[in-house]
Amino acid sequence: MTRPAVHLPDDLRQEIIDHCVSELPNEGCGLLALDGHVVVKVYRTANADASPKSYTVPPHEHFDALTDAESRGWQIGGVFHSHPGGPAEMSPVDRDRALETGWVYVVVGLGNGAPRMTLVTV
């Protein structure tokens, strides 16, 4: 069965990129709220790992985003993070950590020129 594509509006796409750039040299990360198959809000979070090679959304920020999204009738249905010096591709570690079936995973590649973005649904 083919899943419907997730729509990420341009303004939210730019918000993700801006957050990831602001977190350099570490990976930026955050959560995505969806209404159906449309991303309606980006939750910028800290990276608890404070690392250029890994990320963890802090549990209290995840809870706050979940509470806010549910109060608006949305669901947390995705996560984003950046690869500061690399491509916009899920790494083997990213794939191993992608435990939420049906979520959209956004990777922002900040290496080699202009930022690039990939959306993957698992």
GIWO-V915987 format. One record per residue. SS is DSSP state (2 for helix, 1 for strand, 0 for the rest). OMEGA is omega as a letter, one per 30 degrees, with the letter a starting at -180 (* if undefined). Layout:
# GIWO-V915987
<<SS & OMEGA> <SS & OMEGA>>
This chain:
# GIWO-V915987
<<0 & l> <0 & l> <0 & l> <0 & l> <0 & l> <0 & l> <1 & l> <1 & a> <0 & a> <2 & a> <2 & l> <2 & l> <2 & a> <2 & l> <2 & l> <2 & a> <2 & a> <2 & l> <2 & a> <2 & l> <2 & a> <2 & a> <0 & l> <0 & g> <0 & a> <0 & l> <0 & l> <0 & l> <1 & l> <1 & a> <1 & a> <1 & l> <1 & l> <1 & l> <1 & a> <0 & a> <0 & l> <1 & l> <1 & a> <1 & l> <1 & l> <1 & l> <1 & l> <1 & l> <1 & l> <0 & l> <1 & a> <0 & l> <0 & a> <0 & a> <0 & l> <0 & a> <0 & l> <0 & l> <0 & l> <0 & l> <1 & a> <0 & a> <2 & a> <2 & l> <2 & l> <2 & l> <2 & l> <2 & l> <2 & l> <2 & l> <2 & l> <2 & a> <2 & a> <2 & l> <2 & a> <0 & a> <0 & l> <0 & l> <1 & l> <1 & a> <1 & l> <1 & l> <1 & l> <1 & l> <1 & a> <1 & l> <1 & a> <0 & a> <0 & a> <0 & a> <0 & l> <0 & a> <0 & l> <0 & l> <0 & l> <2 & l> <2 & l> <2 & a> <2 & l> <2 & a> <2 & a> <0 & a> <0 & a> <0 & l> <0 & l> <0 & l> <0 & l> <1 & l> <1 & a> <1 & l> <1 & l> <1 & l> <1 & a> <0 & l> <0 & l> <0 & l> <0 & a> <0 & l> <0 & l> <1 & a> <1 & l> <1 & l> <1 & l> <1 & l> <1 & l> <0 & *>>
